[in-house]
Amino acid sequence: MSLCQLLSLRQRVLGIDIEHHFDSDLNRHGFEILLLCNKEHLFILNTLEILDLKELIQSGFVALGLASERIAAQVTV
């Protein structure tokens, strides 16, 4: 994946409202479908997989030195 695709993945994953997975009216089955990179990649994730993916994305960006807090601090300077 390119950096732009990785950033897009982060935005999509962090934009998932996990609370909807616990409300049977909003998400009856507890699954989320993510289409990425112009529909080249399809992910069907349950609630636990979404939580794991969110943690992986956040940890990965911290490891790469691209954590959103650091980027926000650099933009304001």
C-alpha positions as CSV (number, residue, x, y, z in Angstrom):
1,M,0.0,0.0,0.0
2,S,1.1,3.5,-0.7
3,L,1.2,6.1,2.0
4,C,-1.9,7.8,0.7
5,Q,-3.8,4.4,0.8
6,L,-2.5,3.8,4.3
7,L,-3.7,7.2,5.4
8,S,-7.1,6.5,3.8
9,L,-7.3,3.2,5.6
10,R,-6.6,5.0,8.9
11,Q,-9.3,7.5,8.3
12,R,-11.8,4.8,7.4
13,V,-11.0,2.6,10.4
14,L,-10.9,5.4,12.9
15,G,-14.2,6.7,11.5
16,I,-16.0,3.6,12.4
17,D,-18.4,4.2,15.3
18,I,-17.9,1.1,17.5
19,E,-20.9,2.0,19.6
20,H,-23.1,1.1,16.6
21,H,-22.0,-2.5,17.0
22,F,-23.6,-2.7,20.4
23,D,-26.9,-1.2,19.2
24,S,-29.0,-3.9,17.4
25,D,-31.1,-1.2,15.6
26,L,-28.0,0.4,14.0
27,N,-26.0,-2.7,13.3
28,R,-28.0,-5.9,13.7
29,H,-25.3,-8.3,12.7
30,G,-22.2,-6.6,14.2
31,F,-20.2,-6.5,11.0
32,E,-18.5,-3.7,9.2
33,I,-17.7,-3.7,5.4
34,L,-14.7,-1.7,4.3
35,L,-14.0,-1.1,0.6
36,L,-10.5,0.4,0.1
37,C,-8.3,1.6,-2.8
38,N,-11.0,2.1,-5.4
39,K,-12.7,-1.2,-4.4
40,E,-9.5,-3.2,-4.8
41,H,-9.7,-4.5,-1.2
42,L,-12.7,-5.7,0.7
43,F,-12.7,-6.3,4.4
44,I,-15.6,-7.8,6.3
45,L,-14.9,-7.3,10.0
46,N,-16.7,-8.2,13.2
47,T,-16.6,-6.0,16.3
48,L,-13.5,-7.6,17.9
49,E,-11.6,-7.4,14.5
50,I,-12.4,-3.7,14.2
51,L,-11.1,-3.1,17.7
52,D,-7.9,-5.0,16.9
53,L,-7.5,-3.2,13.6
54,K,-7.9,0.2,15.3
55,E,-5.2,-0.7,17.7
56,L,-2.9,-2.0,14.9
57,I,-3.4,1.2,12.9
58,Q,-2.7,3.5,15.8
59,S,0.3,1.5,16.9
60,G,1.6,1.3,13.3
61,F,1.4,5.0,12.8
62,V,3.2,5.6,16.2
63,A,5.9,3.2,15.1
64,L,6.3,5.0,11.8
65,G,6.4,8.4,13.6
66,L,3.2,9.5,11.8
67,A,0.9,9.6,14.8
68,S,-1.9,12.2,14.4
69,E,-0.8,14.1,17.5
70,R,2.7,14.6,16.1
71,I,1.4,15.6,12.7
72,A,-1.1,18.1,14.3
73,A,1.8,19.6,16.4
74,Q,3.9,20.0,13.3
75,V,1.1,21.7,11.3
76,T,0.4,24.3,14.0
77,V,4.1,25.3,14.2
